[in-house]
Amino acid sequence: MTSTPLFDEVKDVVVTTLGIQDRASALEPSTPLLGSVPELDSMAVLEILVAIEQRFNFEIDDTEMAGEIFETFGSLANFVAQRRN
């Protein structure tokens, strides 16, 4: 996945939620999330999911949640793109 307006929106949600604005410019679709971003703990995952639901106006069912979604910034953006369609 290349950087797109949707990717930039998803990245903005994550950056704002985690308070990592100082690292935002280095974040690409291939940048790992889980296990690589120290601020991303289980509570932060929930906060990001709520923020995504609010920003993109859809609900995420518990059954949809899998670790692969938070593998990279791109995988999270792909998840949002699939849910929006």
C-alpha positions as CSV (number, residue, x, y, z in Angstrom):
1,M,0.0,0.0,0.0
2,T,1.2,3.5,-0.8
3,S,0.4,6.6,1.1
4,T,-3.1,7.7,0.2
5,P,-5.5,10.3,1.7
6,L,-7.2,7.4,3.7
7,F,-3.8,6.2,4.9
8,D,-3.0,9.7,6.1
9,E,-6.3,9.9,7.9
10,V,-5.7,6.6,9.7
11,K,-2.2,7.6,10.5
12,D,-3.5,10.9,12.0
13,V,-5.9,8.9,14.2
14,V,-3.1,6.7,15.5
15,V,-0.5,9.5,15.9
16,T,-3.0,11.7,17.8
17,T,-4.3,8.9,20.0
18,L,-0.8,7.8,20.9
19,G,0.7,11.3,21.2
20,I,3.5,10.5,18.8
21,Q,3.3,13.6,16.6
22,D,7.1,14.0,16.8
23,R,7.5,10.7,14.8
24,A,4.6,11.1,12.4
25,S,6.7,12.1,9.3
26,A,8.7,8.8,9.6
27,L,5.6,6.6,9.6
28,E,4.9,4.7,6.3
29,P,2.4,2.0,5.4
30,S,5.1,-0.6,6.0
31,T,6.0,0.7,9.5
32,P,5.3,-2.0,12.1
33,L,2.8,-1.3,14.8
34,L,2.3,-4.1,17.4
35,G,5.5,-4.8,19.2
36,S,7.3,-1.8,17.6
37,V,5.5,1.2,18.9
38,P,6.0,1.3,22.7
39,E,2.9,3.5,23.2
40,L,0.7,0.9,21.6
41,D,-0.5,-1.2,24.5
42,S,-3.9,-3.0,24.9
43,M,-5.6,0.2,26.2
44,A,-4.2,2.2,23.3
45,V,-5.5,-0.4,20.8
46,L,-9.0,0.1,22.2
47,E,-8.6,3.9,22.1
48,I,-7.5,3.7,18.5
49,L,-10.5,1.5,17.5
50,V,-12.9,3.9,19.2
51,A,-11.3,6.9,17.4
52,I,-11.5,5.0,14.1
53,E,-15.1,4.2,14.6
54,Q,-15.8,7.9,15.3
55,R,-13.7,9.3,12.5
56,F,-15.0,6.9,9.8
57,N,-18.5,6.4,11.1
58,F,-18.7,2.6,11.4
59,E,-18.7,0.1,14.2
60,I,-16.1,-2.6,14.6
61,D,-17.4,-5.9,15.9
62,D,-15.3,-7.9,18.4
63,T,-15.2,-10.8,16.0
64,E,-13.4,-8.7,13.4
65,M,-10.5,-8.0,15.6
66,A,-7.3,-9.9,14.8
67,G,-3.6,-9.1,15.5
68,E,-3.0,-8.8,11.7
69,I,-5.0,-5.6,11.6
70,F,-2.4,-3.9,13.8
71,E,0.6,-5.5,12.1
72,T,1.6,-2.3,10.2
73,F,0.1,1.1,9.6
74,G,-0.8,-0.1,6.1
75,S,-2.7,-3.1,7.4
76,L,-4.7,-0.9,9.7
77,A,-5.5,1.5,6.8
78,N,-6.5,-1.5,4.6
79,F,-8.9,-2.7,7.4
80,V,-10.5,0.7,7.5
81,A,-10.7,0.8,3.6
82,Q,-12.5,-2.6,3.6
83,R,-14.9,-1.5,6.3
84,R,-15.8,1.7,4.5
85,N,-16.8,-0.1,1.3
